[in-house]
Amino acid sequence: MLQRALRLRLGPYLSGRGLGTYRGGSTLDWDGKVSEIKKKIQSIFPGGAWSPLYDTSHLPPERSDVVIVGGGVLGLSVAYWLKRLEKQRGAIRVLVVERDHTYAQASTVLSVGGIRQQFSLPENVQLSLFSAEFLRNINEYLAVVDDPPLDLQFNPSGYLLLASEEGAAIMESNVKMQRKEGAKVCLMSPEQLQKKFPWISTEGVALASYGLENEGWFDPWCLLQGLRRKLQSMGVLFCQGEVTRFISSSSHMETGSGEQVTLKRIHEVHVKMDRSQEFQPVECAIVVNAAGAWSGQIAELAGVGNGPPGTMQGTRLPVEPRKRYVYLWHCPQGPGLEAPLVADPSGAYFRREGLGNNYLGGCSPTEEEEPDPGNLEVDYDFFQEKVWPRLAQRVPAFETLKVRSAWAGYYDYNTFDQNGVVGPHPLVVNMYFATGFSGHGLQQAPAVGRAVAEMVLEGHFQTINLSPFLFSRFYFGEKAQEHCIL
Ligand SMILES: Cc1cc2nc3c(=O)[nH]c(=O)nc-3n(C[C@H](O)[C@H](O)[C@H](O)COP(=O)(O)OP(=O)(O)OC[C@H]3O[C@@H](n4cnc5c(N)ncnc54)[C@H](O)[C@@H]3O)c2cc1C
């Protein structure tokens, strides 16, 4: 409370701090002012080493044009593109609120870092093509003067998707669409497959598709840190705290079909500071919900879904945490350096990890097998019973593998159509979404960040038309179903 009271009394100085950062994108002028004020106070109260000014660098500003909830790869990408596309340098103040700067549970750092072009929806192919270009030129996009270049540890390698008789026709039409969008993907018969990858058993495989360009895997932590470093140089503000509440105003209107709806506008975001019971209010014009697996909860806080069932008001954001295991194993007899990322029709997948005969992989559980998302403990029996038999059937050499370690992470799982949610909410008019990518959000973050920034700044998508990914589809029941989910 004392801290808040002081903040109120020192309001003019603190807003001076805000303006300093606002104009120049740097906190140097503020630091200078603080030491000037401290000197002045000490000269008025001689002998007093007591300093009434708290170090407020950990506090969020009182105002920010945009508040981004979640400092994972999607939140940071939105921040990057907002600053990059702003009309005048320093025109927009952007604050990223992240509750855990160690990212212990964030999907971004617990992912397996893959990028592919092989999706069933053209929008997803376009997003990944854009991101591939971004990653290839990362040191042009994220260069910071006097800092060393980033090394994403990019490992170029095609994804090898296998289809059974049942899935072959769909695979063929997917590949046709992917090529039309500009992706380089080839189809292989079981005979061709056997010739190129002699360690694979082609039993039950009718067709395979293999990426020839723009696919592989990289270090997600490096991308996250590269974005963060760049954002700091662009004047984006960061704050460690948890968004716990939104203060909004409401107005009522009637739709063309006679439905009464309440429009909401968020004015203030409450940020609960780390290891404190206090919260700091931040006035804002726009809120971006980039809270990953927790974005459903953030939407609820803003009143999304808080209305009668079957109405737009009662339509919730269908994104929830789903626990996924990644197992790491050693197998000297395994496929070796030539192994691409292989996705089996059974749902199991694996790829090489490093150069020492190590591999990683897993398998998404069925709805009935979904583990409790309450913690990130690993179930080793799941590997034994569900993953290993499938791997060994596809690659007989994996009979001899030995599991070395494992981890679990959360998919930001969209239960409606396993696809991203991008753009504004129709009723909470200043909340924008960048979430719900259900296992492919890392690779699409560079493009999605740009799409959200375009929506915020221009009111429409410019680079890639992501209208099928708008929130309103949940109300209208229009699925943008992505079938190629690993
Ligand atoms: C095992 C696994 C493998 C994957 N493999 C791939 C892959 O190969 N390729 C790919 O493209 N994608 C992959 N993904 C998916 C990808 O990791 C996610 O789609 C993507 O990282 C989502 O990014 P995000 O920024 O939305 O989420 P996150 O990285 O989870 O960031 C969200 C952040 O919001 C913060 N937050 C939540 N609530 C609040 C709050 N109230 N206040 C403040 N902060 C809050 C959280 O602390 C978190 O840091 C994988 C995911 C998993 C789990």
Ligand as a Chemical Component Dictionary entry (heavy atoms), coordinates in Angstrom:
data_LIG
# 
_chem_comp.id                   LIG 
_chem_comp.type                 NON-POLYMER 
_chem_comp.pdbx_formal_charge   0 
_chem_comp.three_letter_code    LIG 
# 
loop_
_chem_comp_atom.comp_id 
_chem_comp_atom.atom_id 
_chem_comp_atom.alt_atom_id 
_chem_comp_atom.type_symbol 
_chem_comp_atom.charge 
_chem_comp_atom.model_Cartn_x 
_chem_comp_atom.model_Cartn_y 
_chem_comp_atom.model_Cartn_z 
_chem_comp_atom.pdbx_ordinal 
LIG C1  C1  C 0 6.007  -30.974 -26.439 1  
LIG C2  C2  C 0 5.718  -29.866 -27.414 2  
LIG C3  C3  C 0 6.271  -29.899 -28.679 3  
LIG C4  C4  C 0 6.009  -28.874 -29.586 4  
LIG N1  N1  N 0 6.628  -28.887 -30.801 5  
LIG C5  C5  C 0 6.422  -27.876 -31.670 6  
LIG C6  C6  C 0 7.100  -27.851 -32.914 7  
LIG O1  O1  O 0 7.887  -28.734 -33.225 8  
LIG N2  N2  N 0 6.857  -26.807 -33.747 9  
LIG C7  C7  C 0 5.978  -25.820 -33.435 10 
LIG O2  O2  O 0 5.776  -24.923 -34.241 11 
LIG N3  N3  N 0 5.333  -25.808 -32.246 12 
LIG C8  C8  C 0 5.530  -26.811 -31.362 13 
LIG N4  N4  N 0 4.875  -26.819 -30.166 14 
LIG C9  C9  C 0 3.855  -25.794 -29.907 15 
LIG C10 C10 C 0 4.481  -24.486 -29.540 16 
LIG O3  O3  O 0 5.429  -24.694 -28.527 17 
LIG C11 C11 C 0 3.392  -23.520 -29.060 18 
LIG O4  O4  O 0 2.328  -23.481 -29.992 19 
LIG C12 C12 C 0 3.954  -22.106 -28.936 20 
LIG O5  O5  O 0 5.169  -22.121 -28.237 21 
LIG C13 C13 C 0 2.963  -21.220 -28.227 22 
LIG O6  O6  O 0 3.614  -20.018 -27.911 23 
LIG P1  P1  P 0 2.977  -19.013 -26.876 24 
LIG O7  O7  O 0 3.849  -17.837 -26.821 25 
LIG O8  O8  O 0 1.546  -18.825 -27.222 26 
LIG O9  O9  O 0 2.935  -19.854 -25.524 27 
LIG P2  P2  P 0 3.966  -19.928 -24.306 28 
LIG O10 O10 O 0 5.343  -20.137 -24.769 29 
LIG O11 O11 O 0 3.402  -20.943 -23.363 30 
LIG O12 O12 O 0 3.868  -18.493 -23.681 31 
LIG C14 C14 C 0 2.722  -18.063 -22.988 32 
LIG C15 C15 C 0 3.204  -17.320 -21.776 33 
LIG O13 O13 O 0 2.094  -16.698 -21.136 34 
LIG C16 C16 C 0 2.410  -16.599 -19.767 35 
LIG N5  N5  N 0 1.176  -16.354 -19.028 36 
LIG C17 C17 C 0 0.101  -17.159 -18.916 37 
LIG N6  N6  N 0 -0.840 -16.582 -18.160 38 
LIG C18 C18 C 0 -0.349 -15.381 -17.775 39 
LIG C19 C19 C 0 -0.855 -14.322 -16.969 40 
LIG N7  N7  N 0 -2.058 -14.384 -16.398 41 
LIG N8  N8  N 0 -0.081 -13.229 -16.786 42 
LIG C20 C20 C 0 1.155  -13.143 -17.350 43 
LIG N9  N9  N 0 1.680  -14.124 -18.112 44 
LIG C21 C21 C 0 0.935  -15.224 -18.326 45 
LIG C22 C22 C 0 3.044  -17.943 -19.448 46 
LIG O14 O14 O 0 3.855  -17.867 -18.298 47 
LIG C23 C23 C 0 3.838  -18.221 -20.720 48 
LIG O15 O15 O 0 5.200  -17.905 -20.592 49 
LIG C24 C24 C 0 5.140  -27.812 -29.227 50 
LIG C25 C25 C 0 4.596  -27.768 -27.946 51 
LIG C26 C26 C 0 4.890  -28.776 -27.037 52 
LIG C27 C27 C 0 4.312  -28.708 -25.663 53 
# 
loop_
_chem_comp_bond.comp_id 
_chem_comp_bond.atom_id_1 
_chem_comp_bond.atom_id_2 
_chem_comp_bond.value_order 
_chem_comp_bond.pdbx_ordinal 
LIG C1  C2  SING 1  
LIG C2  C3  SING 2  
LIG C2  C26 DOUB 3  
LIG C3  C4  DOUB 4  
LIG C4  N1  SING 5  
LIG C4  C24 SING 6  
LIG N1  C5  DOUB 7  
LIG C5  C6  SING 8  
LIG C5  C8  SING 9  
LIG C6  O1  DOUB 10 
LIG C6  N2  SING 11 
LIG N2  C7  SING 12 
LIG C7  O2  DOUB 13 
LIG C7  N3  SING 14 
LIG N3  C8  DOUB 15 
LIG C8  N4  SING 16 
LIG N4  C9  SING 17 
LIG N4  C24 SING 18 
LIG C9  C10 SING 19 
LIG C10 O3  SING 20 
LIG C10 C11 SING 21 
LIG C11 O4  SING 22 
LIG C11 C12 SING 23 
LIG C12 O5  SING 24 
LIG C12 C13 SING 25 
LIG C13 O6  SING 26 
LIG O6  P1  SING 27 
LIG P1  O7  DOUB 28 
LIG P1  O8  SING 29 
LIG P1  O9  SING 30 
LIG O9  P2  SING 31 
LIG P2  O10 DOUB 32 
LIG P2  O11 SING 33 
LIG P2  O12 SING 34 
LIG O12 C14 SING 35 
LIG C14 C15 SING 36 
LIG C15 O13 SING 37 
LIG C15 C23 SING 38 
LIG O13 C16 SING 39 
LIG C16 N5  SING 40 
LIG C16 C22 SING 41 
LIG N5  C17 SING 42 
LIG N5  C21 SING 43 
LIG C17 N6  DOUB 44 
LIG N6  C18 SING 45 
LIG C18 C19 SING 46 
LIG C18 C21 DOUB 47 
LIG C19 N7  SING 48 
LIG C19 N8  DOUB 49 
LIG N8  C20 SING 50 
LIG C20 N9  DOUB 51 
LIG N9  C21 SING 52 
LIG C22 O14 SING 53 
LIG C22 C23 SING 54 
LIG C23 O15 SING 55 
LIG C24 C25 DOUB 56 
LIG C25 C26 SING 57 
LIG C26 C27 SING 58 
# 
